[in-house]
Amino acid sequence: MTTTEWLLQLKKDGLLAYGQKNGKDYLHLKTPCKIHLTDNATKQLRDNYDPKKEKGGVLVARPKKMKSGTHLTVDSIIFLTNVSDSPANSYLPDSKELHKAHNDTLAGQSEKTLPIRFHTHPTHSDNPVYEIFNYLFQSNTSQQDRIVSDHPVSIGDIKLLMPRSLVLKSSKATGKMFVGFYNGLIAPIEFDTHKKEQMQKAMDEIFNSISAWAKKGNNKVLALGGGALLAFLLIRYSKTTIPVILLLIAMLPMFINSEHGKPKYFAQVTGGKVTIDIP
Ligand SMILES: [Zn+2]
């Protein structure tokens, strides 16, 4: 079976679909879609992460049609040399290696798989607090990432547009790894909108549980006391507590969308396998 025949078969089986962007036709994944990263895959990403420079390559995704939609399993990863002049803040894969990776996946002899290109953002800083900030604020696509993500893989007449992946690892202290999927005509090209939604949800839940707790008899007095204490702290130590409170709020996204919930578009992985939904 040629690669073109295989892709058209995936389309027939309902795993791929045709879509348009800026008047061009693309073949893309059909949603709902679930991407599973095995223990082995997350370990490889973790072990190969370089906190000082961008790395990248191809996630080898094995497609399977399930009742719940398109499932992709990633068990192996191909790393491609970064030939960028400034690897600390950009990623450009070696073109020969990229070509070979596309050949090894899409035109594989024993098994054909779909390539999901990924790159990392470095988080290193000599200051551990800045390292947390880097993890929080670099976990989004850059302008360049968004532009590049519109480039498909051409196979004969077919233009295949797969989602791209972004990977970041925080310092040893929190041990979290961010894995997100963007574009491919099925996911947003940035993560901020969804992160804000998740943060709002988390804050609503915290607020609801506090008010439910406060309604229970004596807890009301305690909650009022807690509010008064917080107000006192703010007045007494405003200069120092406000940044701490803001920092805690800023850190909320780090604790949500973990592999234990139902991560959508991106996940915070602490260890082992993870499944990310693209609804
Ligand atoms: Zn980037």
Residues whose N, C-alpha, C, O or C-beta is under 5 A from the ligand:
A	BS01	ZN	S142 D145
